[in-house]
Amino acid sequence: MTLRPPGAAPPAFLTGRFSPTADLYLGFSCRDRIACGALRQISPTVFATGETLIVIRHAAGLRALPPHRRLIYLIDDDIRAGIGDRALPPIYRAKLALLEWPEARRFEPLATAILTTSPKLAATLRVRRPGARVEEIAPAWPVAEMPVLDPSAPIRRIGLLMGRSHARDAAPLWAPLLRLLDRRPGLALTVSGNLALPRAVVRHRAVEVLPALDWAAYLAWLRQARLDLGLVPHLASRRFNAARSASKLGEYAMAGAAVIGSDSWHEAARGAMCGRCLAPGADPAAWIAAIDRLIDDPASARAMAATNRRALIAADAEGHQRRLWASLLDAAED
């Protein structure tokens, strides 16, 4: 799937014109199949080849599925766990219950193969669907474009790029982050406009609020953005977050950032790949202390980012995806 020209627009709730999930788990790795017409895109999240249909998370935008003999379903969240996770914002839980859970209930029983994005979710689905082939799949960010920043350059910009489901995760950090900005002249914070932001954050002189962008525009922004540190504060919704993908590692690597995350985050984000993993119960002071240490030791932050970049390149998620999709699609059409 080729990249689209950048353009800013509010992201559609479920029916955006382009899907980051579709690109990161299918579009980039299968661009050759799509370009030659062997894999047809029916909607932003539904693809077809021969008699095989691929549904990525949902089939929003389609009144009915095209005729098919075989269905492959890709899901990157534990929808059932999210509905029951009271640490998630109520509006997000309602969205899962009313819009995404019916899709999961519809496609899980029909799928002969289910692809998912974390060991925890894969284990859950293997128990729930013992007759289906369940495979893990990692997001394929364009790793060749990930920059390596000057090891001696100072730490100037922190990123906190998270969506609406993380409102309560991020909330404990806002006040201490603003105090950090006040005592560190020259330090800036970029935050996602998709989050519910306190007025003090929006109005702070050192805070840049990234407008809500569609996927094409956001990817274009990531390609030119430069962040020094990227925060993944999974502080509240641990049950839901434990089954999420490690996609933030690639997302922040696209901007050159070292990552500070919670140890309750995805298993693949622990250890060397994630620069700092803080205990699930770590209070905001521990997060600020970790940031302070890296600001005072930028070479360590750069080394962490470079380690993550090398690990992502070595993991070759795009190559793994190509082989996985070939095993699923080519065998189906024999």
Helices and strands as residue ranges (DSSP letters): H 20-22, I 23-27, H 31-35, E 40-43, E 46-49, E 52-56, E 70-75, H 79-84, H 90-95, I 96-100, H 101-107, E 113-116, H 119-128, E 133-136, G 143-145, E 157-160, G 164-166, H 167-170, G 171-173, H 174-183, E 188-192, H 199-203, E 207-210, H 215-224, E 229-232, H 238-241, H 247-253, E 258-262, G 267-269, G 271-273, E 276-278, H 284-296, H 298-315, H 317-333
